[in-house]
Amino acid sequence: MSRVIALDAMGGDDAPAVVVQGARRALEERPGLRFLLFGDRRKLEPLLASGPSEAFTVRHTEEFVPNDARPSLALRQGRNSSMRLAIEAVKSGEADAAVSAGNTGALMAMAKFVLRTLPGIDRPAIVTTLPGRNGPYVMLDLGANVDCDAEHLLQFAVMGEAYARAVLGKDRPRLALLNIGTEEIKGEGIVRKAATAIRERLPQIAYVGFVEGDDVMRGEVDVVVTDGFTGNVALKIAEGASRLYSSSLAEAFRSSVSARLGYLLARRALERVRGRLDPRRYNGAMFVGLNGVVVKSHGGTDAFGFACAITAAARLVESRTNERIIAEMRGLGGSDEAVAARVTAP
Amino acid sequence: MSRVIALDAMGGDDAPAVVVQGARRALEERPGLRFLLFGDRRKLEPLLASGPSEAFTVRHTEEFVPNDARPSLALRQGRNSSMRLAIEAVKSGEADAAVSAGNTGALMAMAKFVLRTLPGIDRPAIVTTLPGRNGPYVMLDLGANVDCDAEHLLQFAVMGEAYARAVLGKDRPRLALLNIGTEEIKGEGIVRKAATAIRERLPQIAYVGFVEGDDVMRGEVDVVVTDGFTGNVALKIAEGASRLYSSSLAEAFRSSVSARLGYLLARRALERVRGRLDPRRYNGAMFVGLNGVVVKSHGGTDAFGFACAITAAARLVESRTNERIIAEMRGLGGSDEAVAARVTAP
C-alpha cells in the first residue's frame, strides 16, 4: 500500500542532506512510500536533482526550529516551521506519519498541541525498541515526561504493551516496571503504587513485576516501563556502554599483527554482532499516545539511521497501534469520558 | 603498613567460601593485610584449614542478615549478626575497614547507625569507579538515597570529588551532574537547582555542567553526580549492556571455523579489553559520608571480585578520603556547626 510520510527536512545535525538520502534508502526497501518534504526549496532542489525524485513533493518553507530552541517558544513562534507543517500534514490526513530529527522537546510540544492525545491518555510518551539478548525489547518513557506519578506509569504500560504487540509481533508481551530491586520491599513509592495499579486494573496485561537495569537486556521482558528521566538516562547509558565496548574492541584489533589477522578471519561474524547491536538500527522513537504517528529520529543520525526511522513510521501506521491503545483504554473504564475520569483520578 | 579488614563472612550468595578465597587472593597482592572474619566458626574453620590461615582471626557468631531482610528489621534484630559485628569492629578501631557482600540496605542502615555520618553530611552515598573511554570515572549515588533534593546532590559532589582525588589520583577531578540534556533548559528542577548550588557554593570544584548518559563514558568527566534511583539504574544498565555485548561477541566467535581461528589470533588483545571492562574489577562500592570505611561487594561476586573489594577498602583507608571530605565541608561554612546548619538550609 502506498504510504505518505511527511518529513521535517530541516531538522537534525546534517539536514537536509541526510533527510533526502535517508528517504532514498527507505525507498529501496519500500518502493511504495511517498514523501512530503517540508523545508527550504533552494536547499532541497539541488539534493533532489542528484538522484531519483519522483517519490518526493517539496513544500517550501524558510522557517525551521533551531536545535536549541525552547519548546514553548518553538510552539508560539514556529507556526510555519518545517517541523510544524510536517505535523499539520498528519493532522489534515495528507500524510500518514511525520518524521523529524529536530529538537525533541519542540517536536513533542507541537505534536501534542496539533494532534492532541488519545482518549484516556494524559501524556504522550516516547517509546522505542532496543537490542536485547533474545531479540529486541520495548522501553518507555524515554524523556517526554520528567515527573511521573503512578497513573502516568499505568498509561505508559497500556501504550507500551500495544506498541510491543505491533512492533515485536508478540501476542502477550511480558511487561515490567524498572526499579532498583526486584523485591517488592525496595525502590520508589511511585513505582510500587504503579505496580499495584497495573496488577489490579490491567489484569489482561502479562505484568511480571519489577526489573533492575541489568535484567532489562536479558530477554525475559518485552516491555520496560519507567519515567522519562530514568528512561532517557537508561537509553543513553546503554548506548554509551555499547559504544565503549565496540571502540575498545576496535582498538584491540589494531593492537598487533595477529589481532589484525584475527579480525580479518572473524570479520563476517563480528559484523553480524555489530549489525544486531547497531544503535542506528534502533533509530526512530515513536511518540505514543497521540492522535497520529510522529517518529523522532536521533539528531545526529546518518542516512541509514534516518531510513530506519522512516521504516519504523511506516510499520507503525500499518500495525494500527493507536487503535489498540484506544480499545485498551476503553476497556479500562467503559466510555471515553469514564476512561478519562478514571485515569486521572488519584 | 599492616591493615586490619573486618569481613562479614556470611554475606553474599556464595558465603563464606568466596569470602575466604577472596581474602586469600587479596593477600597475594597485599601480604600485609590482616582479617577479622565474622561468622560461623564451624563453617569457617574447614575453609581456613584448606590453605594458609595466619592472616585470619575468626570471631564466631551464628547470626547473619538474610539477603531479603528489611533493613529496618535487620537493624533491630541483627545486633549479633556477622554484618553488624564487622561494622562494630571499625567503630571500635579494631579494624580499619569493613567489607560485606550482604544485603545492601541492611549494610547501609547498620553502618549509618553504628558509625554515624561525617560532620555536615546528611546522608551517606554509595560510590564506585567504573570503566570509561580514557580510564575509570566515579559515579554516585548508586542506590543509598532514592529521593534526593538539591542539597543532597551538593553533598554528593563534595564526597565524590574527594573520592575521585583519592582513588583516581587526579588533582582537580572534573565533576558533572547527570541530566537528560546538556542545555540548561532541559531536565529536572532538582538537578538544575543543584547545578546553581554547586557553582555558587563550591567554586573550588571543577564543575563542568550537565552530562547525558552517553557522555558519561566518553572520558571528559571524572565524577558523575546523580540521585540513588537514577544512579543504580545507570550502573546496572551499563553492566547489562556490556554483558550483552560480550556474550554476543562470544557467540559470534563460535559461529564459524574462521571466526574461531580469528579469535585464537586476537585472543590476547581481546582479553585485555575484557580485563579492562570486567565488572568484577570494579567490584566494591564504598559508602562515603560515614565515619569509617565500609565497602559493599556485589552479592553474586566470585573470589576475584571479592578480592577487588578488599583491595578497594585498603586503598580507601590509605588515601584518607574521609579526612578530605571533613575539610571540604568545613570549608563550605566554617565550624562544624555552621557547616551542619548551612548544608541543611533550603
Interface residues (C-beta under 8 A of the other chain):
Chain A: D68 R70 G105 P131 G132 R133 G143 V146 D147 L178 I180 E183 I185 K186 G187 E188 E212 G213 D214 D215 V216 M217 R218 T226 G228 F229 T230 N232 V233 A234 L235 K236 I237 A238 E239 G240 A241 S242 R243 L244 Y245 S246 S247 S248 L249 E251 A252 F253 S255 S256 S258 A259 L261 G262 Y263 L264 L265 A266 R267 R268 A269 L270 R272 V273 R276 L277
Chain B: D68 R70 G105 P131 G132 R133 G143 V146 D147 L178 I180 E183 I185 K186 G187 E188 E212 G213 D214 D215 V216 M217 R218 T226 G228 F229 T230 N232 V233 A234 L235 K236 I237 A238 E239 G240 A241 S242 R243 L244 Y245 S246 S247 S248 L249 E251 A252 F253 S255 S256 S258 A259 L261 G262 Y263 L264 L265 A266 R267 R268 A269 L270 R272 V273 R276 L277
